Amino acid sequence: MTSELWALLWAAILCLVLPALYAPLYSRQVGPAGMIGNREGLAEPTGAAGRGLRAHRNLIENLVPFAIAVLVARAAGISNGMTVLGAWLFLGARVVHAASYIAGIPGIRTLAWATGVIGTVLIVVQIF
């Protein structure tokens, strides 16, 4: 398995872990009954729970193009220093993005988001 696919796998694991971080915080806000129900009429999560949810949604939005780029590169047999750098840059940036988003650090969060996009672009450029 290529390094880029490993980075994609770890990004998917991050996507699975994020709800485990913010769901308990949200549960404190709405209670266990709110969490096991259909969540209609519940207040939106606030504080770290809300930021965690938004970080998760943002990761999903960015994970789709990253995954497509990695899989297209793999299918085309393209794996080089730039694609590896792009993949690990994306993953590292997304970890920093999630942590800084949940912690409420906007400047670092924005820089991490941009770094993740650059990682994806590095891979896409190698495909063309």
C-alpha positions as CSV (number, residue, x, y, z in Angstrom):
1,M,0.0,0.0,0.0
2,T,1.3,3.4,-0.9
3,S,2.1,6.2,1.6
4,E,-0.7,8.2,0.1
5,L,-3.2,5.5,0.8
6,W,-2.0,5.2,4.4
7,A,-2.5,9.0,4.8
8,L,-6.0,8.5,3.3
9,L,-6.8,5.7,5.7
10,W,-5.6,7.8,8.7
11,A,-7.7,10.7,7.5
12,A,-10.7,8.4,7.4
13,I,-9.9,7.2,11.0
14,L,-9.8,10.9,12.0
15,C,-13.2,11.3,10.5
16,L,-14.5,8.4,12.6
17,V,-12.9,9.7,15.8
18,L,-14.1,13.3,15.7
19,P,-17.7,12.4,16.6
20,A,-16.4,10.4,19.6
21,L,-14.8,13.6,20.8
22,Y,-17.7,16.0,20.4
23,A,-20.7,13.7,21.0
24,P,-20.1,13.4,24.8
25,L,-19.9,17.2,25.0
26,Y,-23.1,17.6,23.1
27,S,-24.7,14.9,25.3
28,R,-24.0,17.0,28.4
29,Q,-26.0,19.8,26.7
30,V,-29.0,17.8,25.6
31,G,-28.9,14.8,27.9
32,P,-28.9,11.1,27.0
33,A,-32.5,11.1,25.9
34,G,-31.8,13.8,23.4
35,M,-28.8,11.8,22.0
36,I,-30.7,8.6,21.5
37,G,-33.8,10.3,20.0
38,N,-34.2,11.6,16.5
39,R,-32.8,15.0,17.5
40,E,-35.7,16.9,16.1
41,G,-36.2,20.1,18.0
42,L,-32.9,19.9,19.9
43,A,-30.7,22.9,20.2
44,E,-27.7,23.1,18.0
45,P,-24.5,22.1,19.9
46,T,-22.6,25.1,21.4
47,G,-19.1,25.6,22.6
48,A,-16.5,22.9,22.0
49,A,-19.3,20.5,20.9
50,G,-20.5,22.8,18.2
51,R,-16.9,23.5,17.1
52,G,-16.3,19.7,17.0
53,L,-19.3,19.2,14.8
54,R,-18.3,22.0,12.4
55,A,-14.7,20.6,12.3
56,H,-16.1,17.2,11.4
57,R,-18.3,18.6,8.7
58,N,-15.4,20.6,7.3
59,L,-13.2,17.4,7.3
60,I,-15.9,15.6,5.3
61,E,-16.0,18.4,2.8
62,N,-12.3,18.3,2.3
63,L,-11.8,14.6,2.6
64,V,-13.9,13.9,-0.5
65,P,-11.6,15.8,-3.0
66,F,-8.5,14.5,-1.2
67,A,-9.7,10.9,-1.4
68,I,-10.6,11.3,-5.1
69,A,-7.1,12.8,-5.8
70,V,-5.3,10.0,-3.9
71,L,-7.4,7.3,-5.6
72,V,-7.0,8.8,-9.1
73,A,-3.3,9.1,-8.6
74,R,-3.1,5.5,-7.4
75,A,-5.2,4.3,-10.4
76,A,-2.9,6.2,-12.7
77,G,0.2,4.7,-11.0
78,I,1.4,8.1,-9.9
79,S,3.3,8.1,-6.6
80,N,6.2,10.4,-6.1
81,G,7.7,12.8,-3.5
82,M,5.1,15.5,-4.2
83,T,2.1,13.1,-3.9
84,V,3.5,11.7,-0.7
85,L,4.2,15.2,0.6
86,G,0.7,16.3,-0.3
87,A,-0.9,13.4,1.4
88,W,0.9,13.7,4.7
89,L,0.6,17.5,4.6
90,F,-3.2,17.1,4.2
91,L,-3.4,14.6,7.1
92,G,-1.2,16.7,9.4
93,A,-3.1,19.8,8.6
94,R,-6.5,18.2,9.2
95,V,-5.3,17.0,12.7
96,V,-4.2,20.5,13.5
97,H,-7.4,21.9,12.0
98,A,-9.6,19.6,14.2
99,A,-7.7,20.3,17.4
100,S,-7.5,24.0,16.9
101,Y,-11.2,24.2,15.8
102,I,-12.4,22.3,18.9
103,A,-10.1,24.5,21.1
104,G,-11.4,27.6,19.5
105,I,-8.2,28.9,17.9
106,P,-9.3,30.6,14.7
107,G,-6.0,31.7,13.1
108,I,-4.3,28.4,13.4
109,R,-7.5,26.6,12.2
110,T,-7.6,28.7,9.0
111,L,-4.0,28.2,8.3
112,A,-4.4,24.5,8.8
113,W,-7.4,24.4,6.5
114,A,-5.4,26.2,3.8
115,T,-2.4,23.8,4.3
116,G,-4.7,20.8,3.8
117,V,-6.0,22.3,0.6
118,I,-2.5,22.8,-0.6
119,G,-1.7,19.1,0.2
120,T,-4.6,18.1,-2.1
121,V,-3.5,20.4,-4.8
122,L,0.0,19.0,-4.7
123,I,-1.5,15.6,-5.6
124,V,-3.8,16.9,-8.3
125,V,-1.0,18.8,-10.0
126,Q,1.0,15.5,-10.3
127,I,-1.9,13.9,-12.0
128,F,-1.9,16.5,-14.8
